[in-house]
């Protein structure tokens, strides 16, 4: 839509009216906004500036951007969307409601309310770490959660894995691809909960299993050097893998009545292959739509949602124009068509 079309559609040319509002300025949100901006859609990105990967020094596994600092990647994305007229505001979307037309009024923490024909929720998730002394301060450095994100950087070091559920066995087995010196600290998992199959696999992979609660990580000269158990025993380790509790930021989706699916990793919206939720015009991308979306996956999901939204807007407007034109008229064919 042109600027005139926007004014006609909303009656008074409201400055707060957009074709698309994107809540979240991470990889998913910026990618969606980039596609929409290039499609000449009036788009607003609302970014609270709290990316999930902020503690990490680098983004890994992103083709052509492997090793780039997260802040640098996002800064480049913000520059790119600005080239196409996409607006970005540093704020947080705290409330969303649907109006009689099925469009969205989005209230920001700063008090502003903006209107959108379509709303993209790309608000990600937050990681809640186990309450072990010293753990949070090392997260993203030598306390890690994903071997694909960080395994290469700590390869061949002495690994620990902090078990918080029986699924931690899977994590311990996975990290043996990057180190053959792996210790599984059972922490909150009773040894009897491990199946015979688990124990056989751990033994085959050479994983040492240590029962008992972990009290703290040991840090010396700004690096992790060990894990201390509640009984005072210290095990020398150089990197510790954990499984944070994922808490999806689904507040906007819940307010709008989107259907959620309970998974072992939290409640996520039910979406189709494009990212459309059960609510027409409401989309989810990145970690707001699933636990396992790495940065490159999140960017891909945002791109797909942006392209789908453009198509939805285009054909909605064309169908409205056809309806307004009334019954079809006879088309006079040129002589060449006769």
N, C-alpha and C positions, 0 to 999 in steps of 0.2 A: 504493500500500500504506500502511496505517496503521502507527503505531509498533509495535502488537501484531503485525501481520503480519510486520514486519521481524524481530521477535524470534522468531516462530515459524519463519520461513524459515531463519534462521541458527542456530537451536538455543539460543543463550545470550544473544541480544540484544546481540551484540558492538557496541561503540561504533564500531569501525572498519569496519563493514559498511554499504555504501551501495548504492542501486539504480544510481546512475550516478556515476562519477568523470570529471571533465573535466580533462585535463592541458593547461593553458594558459589564462591569464586575459586574453587580448586580446579584440577585438571578436567573433571567432567563438566562443570559449569562453564568454564572458559571455552572449552571445545564446542559445546552447544551454542554459546554466544557467537563464536567465530563463524560457524556455519550460517547462523541466522543473520549476522551482520552482512556477510557476503551475499546473502539472499535479499538484502535490502529491507529487512524487517526491523521495525523500531523496537529495540531490545534494551532492557535494563538488567544489569547484574548487581545483586545485593551481596556484598562480601564482608563477613565479619572478621576476616583475616586470621582465622585459626585453623590452618590446615593440619590434618592428622599427622602428616609426615614431618612436621616442623622440627622434632627432636633429631631427625636423621641428618647426617652431614651431606649425603648425596642420594640422588635417585638412581637406582640401578635397573638394568634390564629394559630400558626404554631406548629402542633402536634410534641411533643417531644422537641421543642425548644421554647415553650411559655415563654416570658419574657426575652429572650436573647437580649443583646444590638445589634443593627444592625451591628456595626463595627466588633463585635465578630463573628457574623454569617458569614459575608463576608470573614473575615480572615480565618475561618475554611474552607470555600469553596476554597479559593486560595491554601491552603495547600493540600487539596484533589486533585485538578486538577494537581498540580505539581507532585504528586506521579505517574501519568500516562504520564508524559512527555509533558503535555500541557504547552506552553509558555505563559507568560503574560507580557505585556509591559504597562507601565504607559504613556499613550498618548491618543490622541483623533483622531478618524477617521473623516476627514473633507471632503474627496472627494472620490467618487467611480465611476468607469467607467467599462463598459463591453467591452471585446476585441472581435476579430473576431470569437473566439471559444465559445463565450457566457460565458466566465469566467470573473473574476473581478480583477481590479487593484485598490487598496485602498491606498489613500495617507493619511499619518498621519500628525498631526500638527507640529511635530518635523522635518518633511521633508522626512521621510522614506516612500517608497512605497512598499507595499507587494502585492503578488498575491494569489488569492484563487479560487479554483474550485467552492466552495459554500460560500455564505456570509450570516451570521446571524446578523440581526439588533436588538439589545436588549438595545437600548439607552434610553428607558424610556420616561418620560415626566417631565416637571417642573410645579410647582404650582405657579400661580400668585394670590396673595392675594389682597382683596379690599384695597384701600388706606385709611385705618383708622389708626390714630396715635397709635403707640404702638403695633399694631396687629402682625407684622412680628416678633418682638422680643420674643413673647410668643408662636409662632407657634410650635406645637409638645409638648408643656408643658401643658398649660391650655387654649390655643386657639387650637382647634382640628377640624378635618374634618370628621372623621369616627367613629361612635359609636362602630362598631365591633372591631376597633383597640384600642380604648381608653375608651369606655364607662364603663367598669368594674372598671378601675382605678379611675374614678371620680363619681362613682355611688352615688346616693342620695345627691349629692351636688346641689346647685342652678345653673341651666343651663340657658344660653342665646343662642339664635340662631340668627345669623345675616342674614337677608334676602337680597339677591341680585337678585333673580329671583322668580317668583311664585312657582318654584319647591322647594324653601326653606321651604314651608309648609310641604312637604313630610319629609324633614330632621327634622323639629320640632316635627312632629308626631312620627317619628322613635325613637328619643332620649327619649321619655317618657317611654320607656322600662327600662331605667336606672335611671330615676329621675321623680318624680311627681311634681317637682318645675321647670317648664320650661316657659321661656318668649321668645316670638318671636318678635324681633325688626325688624320692616318692612324696615327700612333703605332706600333702593333704590326701594322698591315695594310700589306702591300706594295701599291704602286700598281697593279701588274700584276694583282692579284687582283680589281680592280674590273672588272665587265663593261662592255661598250659601253652596255648599257641603263642601268646605274648612272650612268655618266658623263653620259649624255644627260639623265637625270632631275635629277641634281645641277645641271647647267648650266641646265636649264629653271627650276629652283627658285631659282637665283641663289646656290647654296652654293659658297663658295670652298674649294678643296681644298689642304691644306698637307701635303706628305710630311715624314717625319722623326719621330724619337722625341721625346716630351714628357718633359722632366726634372722640371718643377715647376710649380706654380701660383704666381702672384705675388700677394701680399696686402699691402695698404697700408691703414692705419687701419681694421683689422678688416673689410675688404671685398676681394673678389677684383677685381684690376685687370688681370690678364693671364695668359698662358700662356708659359712659357719652354721652348724646345726644347733638346735636348742640345747643339746648336751655339752656344747662347747667344742666339739670336734670341728676342725677346719680341714676342708678338702681344697687343695690347690686347683684352681681353674682360671682360665683366661677369658672365657666368654660364657655367658649364661643365656640359654634360650628359655623363653617363657611363653605362655599363651594368655594374653590379656583377655579380660571379658569385654567383648565388643558391645557397645551400647549405641545402636543406630539413632541418629537425630531425626526421628520421624514425627516430631510434634506437628508440623504443618500438614503432613499426610493424614494424621489421625484427626485433626480438626476438620478436615474436609471429607472425612468418612471413607478414605481409601481402604480397601480390603488388605489386611496384613496376613502374612503366613508365618507361623511360629516355626523356627528352625533351631538346631542346637546352638546357633551363634546369634540368636536374637530374633526379633520380629521384623520382617522386611515386607515391603509392599509387593503384592501380586502384580506383575507387569507382563506385557506381551514382549515380543522380540524387539520392538522398537523402544520400549521404555514407558509405554502408556499404562497408567494404573487403571483401576476399576472405575475411576471418576473421569468422565470426558473432559479433555483439555488439561488434565493433571498428569505430569510426567515425572519420572524418577530416574536418576542416573548416578553412576559412581557408587561409592559405599553406602549411599542412602538407599540403593536398590539391591545390595548384596554384600556379603562379608568379604568375598575373595577378589574384589576388584582392585588389582594393582594399578599404579598410575597410568600405565599404557592402556590397560583395559578400561579404566574410567574415562580416559580421553576418547576412546573408541565409542563407548556407550553414549557419551555426550554428543559426539558427531552424529551418531545414528538418530538420536532423539531430535537434534536440531533439524536434520534433513526431513524427518517425518513431520515435524511441526509445520515447516514451511509448506509441505504438500497439503496438510490439513487446512491451513489457512487459505491457500490458493483455491482449492476446490470448494470450500465453504463459501468464499466470496463469489466464485463463478456461479455456483448454484443459486445464491441469493440474487445475483444479477439476472439469471435466467427466469427465476420466479417473478421478479419485478417487471420483466419485459412482457409478461403475459403469454398467450398462446403463440406458438411458433408460426411465423409467416412463411409464405411460399418463397423459395429462393430461386431467383432468376438465373438460369445457367448461361454461361457464355456460349457462343457458337461452337467453340472447340469441345464443349462438354456434351453437346447434343448428339 
